Amino acid sequence: MTTQESSPAGTRVVSPASARTGPNWGRWISLVAWLAFLGLFAAVGRTDVDPRVANPNVEGRPRPVGFLTGFDHWQVIPQAGALIMVVVLTVVFIRGWRRNPGSPVLLMVLVTTLIVWQDPIMNWSPYAVYNPMLLHWPESWPLIMMSPTVEPFIVFGYVTFYFGPYFPAIWILRRMAAKRGPEAFVARHPLISLAALVLVIGFIFDAVLEISLVRTGLYIYSQAIPFGTLFPGTTFQFPLIWESLSVTFVMIPAAILVYRDDTGKSVAEKLAAKAKLFPTKPVLGTFLVMFAIINVSYFAYGGWFWVIKASGLATSVACPWPYPEAKVYDPQGYYEKEGAQGPFSVGKWSTWQQGLPDGRPDVEPPPRGEGACATQGPNG
């Protein structure tokens, strides 16, 4: 039996001839780049609201709606949690990589962190409006401007959101396969079974997490399709079917790509080898396969909501608007139709990109005091 055959599945055997003798500059460059990126955010992060987004008629941060239990400092908790998560994951990643360089699981941790570059677009698409009091990037920066209000720091914790369901799903899958034997469906079709488990686990995980975050005021879905939405027409509306299903568009590929078969190779590694992508640098090839597929999957999530946005079916608005220090994000005029008081913001990509070639339509608001949003206005 060869050394490779007797090695545990997934263990990379490095021959003495190929062992690295000098410093791994790739690792050092990656670490410095990551720390520099975090340092950049620490330098430019802010809680003030840019004039492009701010409501000039409001001072302070009044809240016309009560959040969960009336606690006024909910936003501190997820932000502190995100900071701790970034530190812990950075340390765990470095230690794990030193022990098992090129691990598909660690590569996926990296990939599901890097997809945050798309987040401003993915806030624009489903009307995800973040609380302006969150520590965030400057609103006037390119790409960041896509977010309806602000682009916060907490999105650096995406890895636990999009990749987290894989871990309970693979544990359940292995338990089921061991219990039911090699002839069972889960053993013969592990990828289908894993996808189904992630679909269920991811849907429930997202629903519980997001409903909690919306209820505590971290963000809102300012518009949604009434059907399939929990608490439609309220500040805390949540597009359950539309959101909790579509997030699995990313969760499922992330799980499948790191699945190892009995050869010890992950699906991503096999795809990279089949495509002959950097054959002399298999880890790089695997990373690029993951990065491409997960980014496309994330675009599919955004495309799902873009269709809803362009169709004009997201007619249920979150009333009252909970962030009066910011202009009401109303690119299609639905808030004004419901009697909300301006000023209004249309944000970026507010013409043909959302099915309105001429931009925000002229709206005839109802008489003052009438309409679902008339009981409050951003001016208090």
KEVO-346154 format. One record per residue: residue in one letter; x, y, z of N, C-alpha, C in turn. Coordinates in steps of 0.02 Angstrom, whole numbers, padded with zeros to 5 digits, always signed. Each point is the difference from the previous one (the first is absolute). Layout:
<nodes>
AXYZXYZXYZ...
</nodes>
This chain:
<nodes>
M+00043-00059+00000-00043+00059+00000+00044+00062+00000T-00016+00049-00043+00041+00060-00005-00014+00046+00059T+00045+00049+00008-00009+00049+00054-00064+00038-00008Q-00015+00020-00064-00060+00038-00011-00063-00041+00016E+00002-00064-00017-00059-00041+00013-00011-00010+00075S+00053-00002+00039-00007-00012+00071-00012+00063+00039S+00004+00059-00034-00011+00063+00035-00074+00011+00010P-00021+00031+00054-00070+00014+00010-00027+00043-00057A-00063-00009-00015-00032+00038-00054+00005+00074+00014G+00019+00037-00050+00003+00073+00006+00067+00025+00024T+00046-00045+00021+00066+00022+00024+00046+00010-00060R+00033+00057-00002+00045+00014-00055+00069-00025+00018V+00029-00045-00041+00066-00027+00012+00051+00041-00037V+00048+00028+00035+00051+00042-00031+00066-00037+00004S+00030-00012-00057+00064-00034-00002+00055+00047+00023P+00055-00027+00029+00054+00043+00023+00028+00043-00056A+00001-00026-00061+00028+00038-00055-00040+00062-00016S-00067-00005+00011-00043+00056-00016-00015+00044+00060A+00027-00017+00058-00013+00039+00060+00029+00070-00007R-00037+00049+00025+00022+00069-00005+00057+00013+00050T+00052+00033-00024+00057+00016+00043+00004+00074+00018G-00031+00043-00039+00002+00072+00013-00067+00024+00025P-00006+00065+00011-00063+00029+00024-00054-00006-00053N-00062-00010+00023-00057-00003-00046-00026+00071-00011W+00024+00032-00052-00017+00069-00012-00075+00009-00015G-00030-00050-00030-00071+00005-00013-00041+00007+00063R+00019-00038+00051-00036+00005+00064+00010+00068+00031W+00062+00024-00001+00014+00065+00031-00035+00056-00037I+00000-00003-00065-00034+00053-00039-00075-00001+00014S-00029-00061+00003-00071-00005+00014-00018+00028+00069L+00042-00017+00050-00013+00024+00067+00005+00076+00003V+00053+00027-00030+00009+00073+00000-00058+00035-00036A-00022-00029-00057-00055+00030-00038-00064+00000+00041W-00013-00055+00036-00060-00005+00041+00002+00051+00057L+00057+00004+00033+00007+00048+00055-00004+00072-00025A+00028+00013-00059-00003+00067-00030-00072+00018-00016F-00038-00050-00025-00070+00013-00016-00040+00017+00063L+00011-00039+00053-00034+00015+00063+00023+00068+00028G+00064+00014-00009+00026+00064+00023-00031+00058-00038L-00012-00009-00065-00032+00052-00040-00070+00015+00027F-00036-00054+00015-00068+00011+00026+00003+00036+00068A+00048-00020+00042+00007+00033+00065+00014+00074-00009A+00036+00018-00054+00017+00070-00011-00057+00041-00029V-00041-00031-00042-00053+00039-00035-00070-00016+00026G-00007-00051+00041-00066-00018+00026-00032+00058+00037R-00065+00005-00005-00035+00057+00030-00070-00020+00022T-00029+00040+00042-00071-00009+00019-00041+00060-00022D+00032+00055-00021-00036+00057-00027-00032-00018-00066V-00053+00036-00018-00036-00014-00062+00020+00052-00051D+00021-00023-00059+00021+00044-00053-00058+00043-00025P+00014+00062-00020-00054+00044-00025-00040-00031-00057R+00031-00044-00038-00036-00033-00055-00058-00041+00025V+00008-00027+00061-00051-00044+00029-00039+00034+00055A+00031+00047+00035-00030+00030+00061-00061+00041-00014N-00047-00001+00046-00058+00043-00001+00018+00065+00035P+00004+00056-00037+00023+00062+00031-00050+00029+00050N-00061-00026+00002-00052+00027+00044-00001-00033+00069V+00045-00048+00010-00002-00038+00063+00067+00006+00036E-00003+00011+00065+00060-00001+00041-00002-00061+00046G+00058-00028+00012+00003-00060+00042-00025-00061-00037R-00021-00050+00039-00023-00064-00029-00066-00021+00033P-00053+00038-00012-00064-00020+00029-00025-00065-00032R-00037-00038+00037-00025-00064-00025-00076-00001+00011P-00038+00001-00056-00073+00001+00006-00031-00068+00014V+00043-00050+00009-00026-00068+00013+00043-00032+00053G-00031-00039+00044+00037-00033+00052+00029-00066-00024F+00064-00010+00014+00031-00063-00018-00008-00050+00057L+00027-00059-00009-00010-00055+00046+00015+00019+00072T-00047-00009+00044+00003+00012+00073+00015+00072+00018G+00003+00046-00049+00014+00069+00015+00073+00015+00017F+00044-00050-00009+00071+00010+00013+00030+00046-00053D+00036+00051+00021+00023+00052-00046+00068-00013-00031H+00034-00053+00020+00068-00010-00023+00011-00068-00033W-00051-00024-00036+00006-00064-00033+00057-00001-00051Q+00012+00058-00031+00050+00001-00054+00071-00013+00024V+00011+00010+00065+00067-00013+00027+00015-00075-00002I-00051-00041+00012+00011-00072+00006+00024-00032-00065P-00035+00008-00057+00026-00031-00061+00065+00029-00024Q+00012+00064+00014+00064+00029-00022+00058-00026+00041A-00010-00006+00066+00052-00030+00042+00010-00073-00018G-00055-00035-00015+00005-00070-00020+00038-00007-00066A-00013+00045-00047+00036-00003-00064+00074+00012+00009L+00018+00047+00043+00070+00014+00013+00035-00061+00031I-00032-00030+00050+00029-00060+00031+00006-00056-00050M-00052-00007-00042+00000-00053-00050+00058+00008-00049V+00012+00062-00022+00055+00013-00047+00067-00019+00031V+00010+00020+00062+00063-00016+00034+00008-00075+00008V-00052-00033+00025+00004-00072+00012+00010-00038-00065L-00038+00017-00051+00007-00035-00064+00068+00011-00032T+00028+00059+00009+00067+00013-00027+00051-00045+00034V-00004-00005+00066+00047-00042+00037-00010-00074-00018V-00063-00022-00002-00015-00069-00016+00023-00017-00071F-00010+00047-00046+00020-00012-00070+00076-00008-00004I+00037+00044+00033+00073-00003-00003+00025-00066+00029R-00026-00018+00059+00022-00062+00032-00020-00060-00042G-00061+00000-00026-00023-00055-00041+00040-00008-00064W+00017+00056-00030+00038-00002-00063+00070-00026+00011R+00030+00017+00057+00067-00025+00014+00000-00076+00009R-00055-00026+00028-00005-00072+00010-00021-00037-00063N-00044+00031-00039-00026-00034-00059-00006+00050-00057P+00056+00021-00029-00003+00049-00054-00040-00025-00059G-00042+00044-00027-00040-00019-00057-00065-00035+00017S-00018-00002+00064-00062-00032+00021-00060+00031-00036P-00042-00041-00033-00059+00029-00034-00046+00037+00047V-00006-00024+00062-00044+00035+00048+00028+00070+00014L+00065+00005+00010+00029+00066+00012-00004+00045-00061L+00008-00029-00059-00008+00039-00061-00071+00027-00005M-00049-00040+00019-00069+00023-00003-00013+00054+00052V+00032-00005+00058-00005+00054+00050+00024+00065-00031L+00055-00003-00037+00027+00059-00032-00048+00026-00054V-00025-00044-00041-00043+00020-00056-00065+00031+00025T-00032-00030+00050-00063+00027+00025+00010+00063+00042T+00063+00017+00014+00015+00065+00029+00010+00052-00056L+00035-00020-00052+00016+00046-00054-00061+00021-00041I-00054-00038+00002-00059+00020-00040-00033+00062+00027V+00024+00027+00056-00031+00061+00026+00009+00058-00049W+00045-00007-00049+00007+00055-00048-00066+00012-00037Q-00042-00052-00004-00064+00006-00034-00055+00028+00045D+00012+00005+00064-00054+00014+00047-00039+00065-00015P+00033+00055-00020-00040+00060-00015-00052-00013-00055I+00019-00040-00050-00048-00017-00053-00056-00043+00027M+00019-00046+00045-00050-00046+00028-00042+00033+00055N+00017+00060+00020-00046+00040+00041-00048+00039-00045W+00027+00024-00056-00042+00036-00047-00056-00044-00027S+00017-00061-00019-00048-00043-00034-00061-00018+00042P+00008-00022+00063-00059-00019+00040-00026+00054+00047Y+00021+00063-00011-00022+00056+00043+00023-00011+00073A+00061-00023+00009+00026-00010+00068+00031+00066+00024V-00034+00032+00047+00019+00067+00023+00030-00007+00071Y+00065+00015+00006+00033-00007+00065-00009+00062+00043N+00001-00012+00065-00004+00054+00050+00059+00047-00009P-00011+00065-00012+00056+00046-00011+00046+00010+00059M-00022-00021+00059+00044+00009+00058+00054-00053+00004L-00002-00051-00043+00051-00051-00001+00066+00030-00026L+00056-00027+00025+00065+00020-00026+00004-00023-00072H+00014+00047-00046-00006-00016-00071+00053+00036-00041W+00006-00023-00063+00044+00032-00049-00029+00067-00020P+00042+00046-00025-00027+00064-00025-00051-00011-00056E-00058+00030+00007-00055-00012-00047+00013+00027-00069S+00049+00045-00007+00013+00031-00065+00050-00039-00042W+00027-00055+00025+00049-00039-00037-00035-00040-00056P+00035-00008-00057-00028-00043-00053-00014-00070+00026L-00049-00032-00026-00026-00066+00019-00037+00004+00066I+00031+00031+00052-00034+00008+00064-00065+00038-00010M-00001+00045-00050-00058+00042-00013-00061-00041-00020M+00009-00064-00018-00056-00041-00020-00046-00015+00058S+00026-00003+00060-00043-00015+00058-00051+00055+00009P-00062-00018+00016-00052+00051+00009+00016+00052+00053T+00034-00020+00054+00021+00048+00051+00075-00007+00011V+00021-00050+00039+00071-00007+00016+00022-00072-00012E+00066-00009-00005+00031-00066-00007+00041-00013+00063P-00025-00043+00046+00031-00005+00066+00057-00051+00005F+00034+00003+00056+00057-00043+00015-00022-00073+00009I-00059-00011+00026-00020-00067+00022-00002-00051-00056V+00000+00023-00063-00003-00049-00055+00064-00041-00005F+00053+00020+00036+00061-00041+00000-00012-00068+00033G-00057-00008+00033-00016-00064+00030-00040-00046-00044Y-00003+00014-00065-00040-00039-00046+00018-00074+00000V+00062-00016+00015+00022-00070-00005-00044-00045+00044T-00017+00022+00060-00041-00042+00043-00072-00005-00025F-00021+00049-00039-00068+00000-00026-00006-00046-00060Y+00044+00008-00048-00006-00037-00062+00033-00069+00002F+00049-00009+00043+00035-00064+00003-00019-00040+00063G-00028+00034+00049-00017-00033+00063-00044-00061-00006P-00054+00002-00041-00044-00059-00005+00033-00063-00025Y+00058+00007-00032+00035-00060-00024+00018-00047+00057F+00020+00026+00056+00027-00041+00054-00053-00045+00032P-00059+00025+00020-00050-00047+00025-00026-00046-00055A-00002+00025-00062-00025-00042-00055+00047-00059-00014I+00065+00012-00001+00047-00055-00014+00002-00049+00058W-00010+00024+00061-00002-00044+00058-00061-00046-00005I-00057+00028-00017-00061-00040-00006+00008-00050-00058L+00028+00023-00055+00008-00044-00058+00044-00060+00017R+00054+00012+00035+00045-00056+00017-00033-00048+00049R-00037+00027+00046-00036-00042+00048-00052-00043-00036M-00037+00030-00045-00051-00037-00037+00031-00054-00044A+00055+00017-00034+00033-00049-00043+00028-00058+00039A+00029+00014+00059+00028-00053+00041-00055-00045+00028K-00057+00029+00016-00054-00038+00031-00038-00042-00051R-00008+00027-00061-00043-00034-00049+00038-00043-00050G+00066+00006-00001+00039-00045-00042+00012+00027-00070P+00042-00035-00038+00021+00025-00066-00054-00002-00053E-00054-00036+00012-00053-00003-00050-00052+00054+00009A+00005+00038+00054-00049+00053+00014+00009+00057-00050F-00054+00039-00008+00001+00056-00048+00054+00050+00019V+00008+00014+00065+00049+00050+00021+00071-00021-00016A+00012-00066-00002+00067-00025-00016+00012-00001-00075R-00053-00016-00038+00007-00004-00073-00003+00069-00033H-00034+00047+00032-00007+00067-00028+00017+00053+00054P+00062+00001+00021+00018+00045+00055-00007+00074-00016L+00013+00019-00062-00003+00072-00017-00073+00024+00000I-00045-00041-00026-00070+00019+00001-00025+00003+00072S+00020-00049+00039-00021-00002+00070+00028+00059+00039L+00063+00017-00012+00030+00057+00033-00035+00064-00019A-00016+00008-00064-00036+00060-00023-00068+00006+00034A-00035-00056+00006-00066+00001+00032+00005+00019+00073L+00050-00027+00034+00010+00016+00071+00017+00074+00009V+00044+00026-00043+00018+00071+00005-00059+00044-00016L-00041-00021-00047-00060+00038-00017-00045+00009+00061V-00013-00054+00035-00044+00002+00059+00033+00038+00058I+00062-00019+00015+00035+00031+00056+00012+00075-00014G+00021+00015-00062+00013+00070-00018-00062+00042+00002F-00056-00027-00023-00063+00038+00000-00020+00017+00072I+00002-00049+00044-00019+00012+00070+00049+00047+00034F+00065-00012-00012+00052+00042+00030-00008+00073-00021D-00010+00011-00065-00008+00068-00024-00063+00033+00029A-00055-00036+00001-00063+00029+00024+00007+00021+00073V+00026-00043+00042+00007+00016+00071+00047+00060+00009L+00057-00002-00035+00050+00053+00008-00026+00066-00026E-00027+00001-00060-00019+00063-00030-00062+00031+00034I-00048-00041+00018-00058+00028+00035+00022+00034+00064S+00048-00030+00035+00026+00029+00062+00036+00066-00014L+00041+00001-00053+00038+00061-00015-00045+00057-00024V-00050-00017-00040-00048+00050-00021-00039+00027+00060R-00019-00045+00044-00040+00021+00059+00040+00044+00048T+00066-00007+00000+00041+00041+00044+00024+00063-00035G-00020+00011-00063+00015+00062-00034+00066+00003-00035L+00034-00057-00010+00064+00001-00035-00010+00022-00073Y-00053-00023-00030-00017+00020-00068-00073-00017-00012I-00026+00023-00056-00069-00016-00020+00000-00019-00073Y-00053-00033-00021-00015-00008-00071-00054+00051-00016S+00021+00055-00031-00046+00056-00007-00058-00015-00047Q+00009-00045-00048-00055-00022-00043+00003-00075-00008A-00058-00030-00007-00004-00073-00008-00065-00018-00035I+00000-00059-00031-00062-00028-00027-00044-00019+00059P-00063+00023+00003-00042-00018+00058-00006-00075+00011F-00009-00038-00055-00006-00073+00007+00067-00029+00021G-00002-00044+00050+00061-00032+00023+00042+00042+00047T-00027+00058+00020+00036+00045+00044-00032+00000+00069L+00041-00006+00052-00025+00005+00068-00009+00072+00020F-00054+00016+00035-00014+00067+00025+00001+00053-00055P-00031-00012-00058+00003+00048-00055-00030+00067+00021G+00030+00053-00025-00026+00067+00013+00024+00029+00066T+00039-00037+00038+00027+00026+00063+00075+00011-00008T+00029+00035+00047+00072+00012-00001+00038-00066-00002F-00028-00051+00031+00035-00063+00009-00019-00053-00051Q-00026+00022-00057-00017-00050-00051+00062-00037-00022F-00011-00065-00014+00056-00042-00021-00023-00046-00056P+00032+00005-00060-00020-00041-00057+00023-00073+00009L-00035-00036+00041+00022-00067+00021+00014-00046-00059I-00049-00010-00043+00010-00047-00056+00055+00025-00046W-00001+00064-00014+00046+00027-00050+00072+00004+00025E+00009+00020+00061+00068+00008+00027+00029-00066+00026S-00037-00034+00043+00028-00060+00031+00011-00056-00050L-00036+00000-00055+00012-00049-00052+00061+00021-00042S+00004+00063-00018+00052+00021-00047+00069+00000+00031V+00007+00007+00066+00067-00002+00030+00030-00070-00008T-00042-00050-00008+00028-00068-00010+00031-00008-00069F-00011+00050-00045+00034-00002-00065+00075+00004+00010V+00022+00029+00055+00071+00004+00016+00021-00055+00048M-00043-00014+00049+00017-00051+00050+00011-00069-00031I-00043-00019-00047+00004-00067-00029+00064-00010-00041P+00017+00045-00046+00064-00009-00036+00060+00001+00046A-00002+00042+00052+00057+00002+00047+00010-00067+00034A-00054-00033+00018+00004-00065+00032+00023-00054-00048I-00028+00000-00060+00017-00052-00049+00073+00004-00021L+00025+00060-00009+00068+00008-00024+00053-00027+00048V-00015-00001+00064+00050-00025+00048-00011-00073+00019Y-00053-00030-00028-00013-00071+00016+00055-00044-00027R+00026-00044+00042+00052-00047-00020-00031-00070-00009D+00018-00033-00054-00022-00068-00009+00051-00048+00030D-00006-00064-00015+00044-00049+00032+00072+00003-00026T+00013+00042-00051+00069+00009-00022+00035+00054+00040G-00038+00036+00041+00029+00055+00039+00002+00066-00037K-00024+00001-00062-00001+00061-00039-00068+00034+00003S+00002+00066+00006-00063+00038+00001-00025+00010-00071V-00064+00018-00005-00029+00013-00066+00037+00057-00034A+00017+00052+00037+00036+00057-00030+00068-00021-00026E+00035-00043+00037+00065-00023-00023-00006-00041-00065K-00052-00041-00004-00010-00039-00060-00018+00044-00060L-00040+00051+00012-00019+00045-00054+00062+00038-00026A+00042+00022+00047+00061+00035-00020+00046-00045-00040A+00006-00063+00021+00042-00047-00036-00028-00016-00069K-00065-00007-00004-00032-00015-00064+00008+00058-00049A-00004+00061+00027+00008+00059-00043+00073+00016-00014K+00045-00038+00031+00073+00011-00007+00018+00072+00017L-00030+00023+00053+00010+00069+00022+00061+00003+00046F+00053+00031-00023+00063+00003+00038+00019-00069+00028P+00013-00048-00044+00015-00068+00023+00060-00005+00046T+00047+00046-00007+00058-00001+00045-00013+00035+00066K-00057+00035+00004-00020+00034+00062-00072-00019+00016P-00011-00061+00022-00068-00025+00010-00040+00039+00051V+00032+00027+00051-00036+00039+00050-00028+00063-00031L+00040+00034-00041-00024+00059-00034-00057-00016-00047G+00007-00056-00037-00054-00021-00045-00065-00013+00038T+00006-00034+00057-00059-00015+00040-00032+00065+00026F+00041+00046+00022-00026+00064+00025-00037+00037-00056L+00028+00002-00060-00032+00036-00055-00066-00032-00019V-00003-00066+00001-00064-00035-00014-00052+00020+00051M+00019-00002+00064-00047+00020+00053-00022+00072-00008F+00049+00044-00011-00015+00071-00004-00048+00015-00057A+00011-00031-00058-00043+00011-00057-00071-00025+00013I-00005-00061+00025-00067-00030+00009-00039+00036+00055I+00032+00016+00055-00035+00033+00054-00021+00071-00019N+00042+00035-00038-00020+00067-00023-00058-00003-00048V+00001-00049-00045-00057-00009-00046-00064-00017+00040S+00008-00041+00051-00057-00019+00041-00028+00061+00037Y+00045+00042+00023-00023+00061+00035-00035+00047-00049F+00025+00003-00062-00034+00040-00051-00070-00029-00014A-00006-00066+00003-00066-00031-00009-00048+00022+00054Y+00025+00005+00062-00041+00027+00055-00023+00071-00017G+00047+00042-00022-00018+00068-00017-00047+00003-00060G+00012-00044-00049-00043-00001-00059-00072-00019+00017W-00008-00045+00048-00066-00020+00024-00038+00061+00025F+00032+00041+00040-00032+00060+00027-00005+00055-00052W+00047+00001-00047-00004+00051-00053-00064-00011-00041V-00017-00062-00014-00061-00014-00037-00061+00025+00039I+00000-00012+00065-00055+00025+00042-00003+00076-00001K+00059+00031+00003+00003+00073+00001-00025+00029-00065A+00025-00026-00056-00019+00026-00065-00073-00014-00017S-00028-00053+00029-00070-00017-00013-00048+00048+00033G+00022+00036+00050-00044+00046+00036-00046-00035+00049L+00013-00064+00014-00044-00038+00044+00014+00011+00074A+00057+00032+00016+00017+00011+00071-00035+00063+00024T-00066-00005+00009-00042+00058+00014-00010+00012+00075S+00019-00048+00042-00009+00008+00072+00059+00039+00028V-00014+00059+00029+00054+00041+00027+00002-00005+00076A+00061+00006+00028+00010-00007+00072-00017+00066+00034C-00058+00002+00031-00024+00060+00034-00007-00015+00075P+00021+00048+00043+00031+00063-00017+00074-00009-00019W+00024+00047-00040+00072+00001-00018+00039+00011+00065P+00045-00047+00018+00028+00003+00067+00063+00043+00009Y+00026+00027-00056+00064+00036+00004-00010+00072-00024P-00033+00043+00039-00016+00068-00023+00061+00043-00016E+00059-00016+00027+00059+00039-00016+00022-00010-00072A-00028-00049-00034+00014-00013-00071-00062+00013-00041K+00010+00021-00062-00056+00009-00045-00034-00068-00012V-00065+00002-00011-00037-00061-00012+00021-00029-00068Y+00024-00062+00000+00020-00032-00062-00063-00021-00038D-00015+00037-00052-00064-00010-00036+00011+00006-00075P+00037-00045-00030+00018+00007-00071-00059-00008-00048Q-00054-00031+00023-00057-00012-00044-00063+00038+00022G+00005+00039+00053-00055+00043+00020-00052-00033+00043Y+00010-00061+00023-00051-00035+00039-00009+00030+00070Y+00055+00024+00030-00007+00032+00065-00043+00063-00005E+00014+00040-00051-00038+00062-00008-00073-00015-00014K-00013-00053-00038-00070-00020-00013-00036-00017+00064E+00036-00026+00049-00030-00020+00064+00000+00057+00051G+00017+00060-00022-00007+00059+00043+00061+00016+00042A+00056-00033-00011+00061+00017+00037+00023+00070-00020Q+00030+00035+00048+00026+00067-00013+00073-00004-00019G+00020+00041-00049+00069+00001-00022+00045+00035+00049P+00063+00011-00020+00026-00009-00068+00013-00073-00017F-00002-00013-00066+00009-00068-00024+00066-00007-00037S+00025-00061+00000+00062-00017-00034-00014-00055-00050V+00030+00007-00060-00007-00053-00050+00062-00044-00003G+00056+00024+00027+00061-00039-00001+00028-00008-00070K+00044-00049-00009+00031-00014-00064-00038-00054-00037W+00014-00005-00065-00033-00047-00044-00076+00006+00008S-00025+00059-00010-00071+00014+00014-00041+00014-00063T+00027-00019-00059-00038+00010-00061-00014-00068-00033W+00029-00012-00059-00015-00062-00035+00022-00062+00039Q+00049+00009+00046+00025-00058+00038-00054-00031+00043Q-00050+00039+00018-00054-00028+00041-00067+00003-00037G+00003+00003-00067-00061-00003-00040-00035+00067-00009L+00034+00055+00015-00029+00067-00007+00047+00042-00043P-00006-00004-00067+00046+00037-00044+00002+00074+00013D-00056+00028+00020-00003+00073+00013+00012+00017+00073G+00023-00047+00039+00014+00014+00071-00062-00004+00043R+00006+00026+00060-00057-00001+00047-00060+00036-00029P-00057-00034-00001-00059+00032-00031-00027+00056+00044D-00036+00046-00032-00036+00051+00038-00056-00034+00039V-00004+00017+00063-00048-00033+00044-00049+00051+00027E-00063-00018-00002-00052+00041+00030-00012-00026+00071P+00028+00033+00050-00008-00026+00068-00072+00008+00024P-00022-00041+00046-00068+00008+00028-00004+00064+00042P-00060+00021+00015-00007+00059+00044+00040-00010+00064R+00028+00054+00026+00041-00005+00059-00039-00033+00057G+00033-00048+00031-00033-00036+00055-00031-00065-00022E-00001-00013-00066-00028-00062-00026+00056-00044-00028G-00014-00064-00003+00049-00048-00025+00032-00039+00056A+00025-00060-00017+00028-00045+00051+00059+00030+00037C+00038+00044-00033+00059+00030+00032-00012+00070+00025A-00062+00022+00001-00014+00070+00016+00004+00014+00075T+00001-00050+00042+00001+00012+00072+00068+00025+00023Q+00049-00002-00044+00066+00024+00018+00035+00026-00061G+00051+00037+00009+00042+00024-00053+00071+00003+00025P+00047+00005-00043+00069+00001+00021+00018+00061+00041N-00044+00048+00003+00013+00059+00041-00026-00008+00071G-00022-00060+00017-00021-00013+00068-00074-00004+00009
</nodes>
